[in-house]
């Protein structure tokens, strides 16, 4: 006598719908997790780029401050001027196999971007006067030599260390102040960024030490 063969049993429509629903939920959760990772990575990359730009800007300021021209070399001329959102200074340029020269360097905050510009180096003090006046009056801003250092900057403020106290730099002239008691020996730069609640502050020693 033959044995009856049982019918092959497949998935019902309800089981298929349940399986599809579970796969859809898993796909949505996976997509949200991947989207979160991508967004976090993008934000982290932007923050790292901003930190790198900020470090480069502060490092450049430190180099310029360390090579600040000594007052006696300029024969009573101004060598440093700082107001809100701008810094102008004269630095000594030292290149191999070349005599030392002078250069006007300016930092300006323009439309939220900190821009550094350096003039041509010179040994002529009268030419240096013209370069200084162009930098102070901002008439050199359309000339080549400008480099954007940091974006997203809200403000830039500066203080001088004179004697034994910090004083606001605005309104202080370094022209003719040849005595050590009157010349600033340190500079305090506070940079406020859009994504930071508190300003970032860096202190520099002025001139070679």
C-alpha positions in Angstrom: 0.0 0.0 0.0 1.4 3.4 -0.9 2.1 6.2 1.6 0.2 9.5 1.0 2.5 12.4 0.0 1.9 15.6 2.1 1.4 18.9 0.3 4.3 21.4 0.3 3.5 24.3 2.6 4.5 27.9 1.5 4.4 31.3 3.2 1.0 32.9 3.7 0.3 36.5 2.6 0.3 37.6 6.3 3.7 36.1 6.9 5.1 37.8 3.8 3.7 41.2 4.9 5.1 40.8 8.4 8.6 39.9 7.0 8.5 42.9 4.6 7.5 45.2 7.4 10.4 44.0 9.6 12.9 44.4 6.8 11.5 48.0 6.1 11.9 48.9 9.8 15.5 47.5 9.9 16.3 49.4 6.6 14.9 52.7 8.1 16.9 52.3 11.3 20.1 51.4 9.4 19.6 54.5 7.1 19.1 56.8 10.1 22.2 55.4 11.8 24.3 55.9 8.6 22.9 59.4 8.1 23.9 60.2 11.7 27.4 58.9 11.2 27.8 60.9 8.0 26.5 64.1 9.6 28.8 63.6 12.6 31.7 63.0 10.4 31.0 66.2 8.4 30.7 68.3 11.5 33.9 66.8 13.0 35.8 67.5 9.7 34.6 71.1 9.7 35.6 71.6 13.3 39.0 70.0 12.7 39.5 72.3 9.7 38.6 75.3 11.8 40.9 74.3 14.6 43.7 73.8 12.1 43.1 77.3 10.5 43.1 78.8 14.0 46.4 77.1 15.0 48.0 78.4 11.8 46.7 81.9 12.4 48.0 82.0 15.9 51.4 80.5 14.8 51.8 83.1 12.1 51.0 85.9 14.7 53.6 84.4 17.0 56.3 84.4 14.2 55.5 88.0 13.3 55.6 89.1 17.0 58.9 87.3 17.6 60.4 89.2 14.6 59.0 92.6 15.5 61.4 95.4 14.5 63.2 97.0 17.4 62.4 100.7 18.0 65.9 101.9 17.7 66.2 100.4 14.2 63.2 102.5 13.0 64.5 105.8 14.3 61.4 106.8 16.2 58.9 105.4 13.7 55.8 103.4 14.7 56.4 99.7 14.7 53.1 98.4 16.1 49.5 99.6 15.9 46.4 97.6 17.1 42.8 98.5 17.1 39.6 96.5 17.1 39.6 94.0 14.2 43.1 95.0 12.9 46.8 94.8 13.7 49.6 96.4 11.9 53.3 95.8 12.6 56.8 96.1 11.2 58.9 92.9 11.2 62.5 92.1 10.4 62.9 89.8 7.5 65.9 87.5 7.7 66.8 85.4 4.6 69.8 83.3 3.9 72.7 85.2 2.2 70.7 88.4 2.2 70.9 91.5 4.5 68.1 92.1 7.0 65.1 94.0 5.6 61.9 95.5 7.0 58.4 94.5 6.1 54.9 95.8 7.0 52.4 93.1 8.1 48.8 93.7 8.6 45.9 91.6 10.0 42.4 92.6 9.1 39.0 91.2 9.8 36.9 91.5 6.7 33.4 90.0 6.4 34.1 87.4 9.1 37.5 86.4 7.6 40.8 87.2 9.2 43.2 88.2 6.4 47.0 88.7 6.7 48.9 90.8 4.2 52.6 91.4 4.0 54.3 94.2 2.0 57.5 94.0 0.0 60.6 93.9 2.1 62.8 97.0 2.1 65.8 98.7 3.6 64.7 102.2 2.7 63.0 103.9 5.7 61.2 106.4 3.5 59.7 103.5 1.4 58.8 101.9 4.7 56.9 105.0 5.7 54.8 104.7 2.5 54.1 101.0 3.1 53.1 101.8 6.7 50.7 104.5 5.7 49.1 102.3 3.0 48.6 99.6 5.6 47.2 101.9 8.2 44.8 103.5 5.8 43.7 100.2 4.3 44.7 101.4 0.8 46.7 98.3 0.3 43.8 95.8 0.6 43.4 95.4 -3.2 47.1 94.7 -3.7 48.5 91.1 -3.9 50.0 89.5 -0.9 46.8 88.8 1.1 46.1 85.4 2.6 42.9 84.4 4.4 43.8 82.7 7.7 40.6 82.1 9.5 36.9 82.2 8.6 33.9 82.6 10.9 35.6 85.3 13.1 33.2 87.7 14.9 35.8 90.0 16.4 39.5 90.6 17.1 40.7 92.6 20.1 44.2 93.3 21.4 45.9 94.3 24.6 49.5 95.4 25.3 51.6 94.5 28.2 53.3 97.8 29.3 55.3 98.0 32.5 53.5 95.5 34.7 49.9 95.7 33.5 47.6 94.9 30.5 46.2 97.9 28.8 43.8 98.2 25.8 45.9 98.7 22.6 43.5 101.0 20.8 44.8 104.6 20.8 48.4 103.8 21.9 51.1 104.9 19.4 54.5 103.2 19.4 56.1 106.1 17.5 58.8 107.8 19.4 58.4 105.7 22.6 62.0 104.5 22.8 62.2 103.9 26.5 61.6 100.3 27.7 59.0 101.6 30.2 56.7 102.9 27.5 57.1 100.2 24.9 54.8 97.2 24.9 56.7 94.0 25.6 53.8 91.6 25.2 50.6 91.4 23.1 47.3 89.7 24.1 45.1 88.7 21.1 41.5 87.6 21.7 39.7 86.1 18.7 36.0 85.4 19.0 34.7 82.7 16.6 31.1 82.2 15.6 30.9 78.6 16.9 32.5 79.4 20.3 30.9 81.0 23.2 34.1 82.4 24.6 36.9 84.1 22.7 40.2 82.3 22.1 43.1 84.2 23.7 46.8 83.9 22.8 49.6 85.9 24.4 52.8 86.8 22.6 56.2 88.1 23.6 57.1 91.1 21.3 60.5 91.0 19.7 63.3 88.5 20.1 63.9 87.2 23.6 
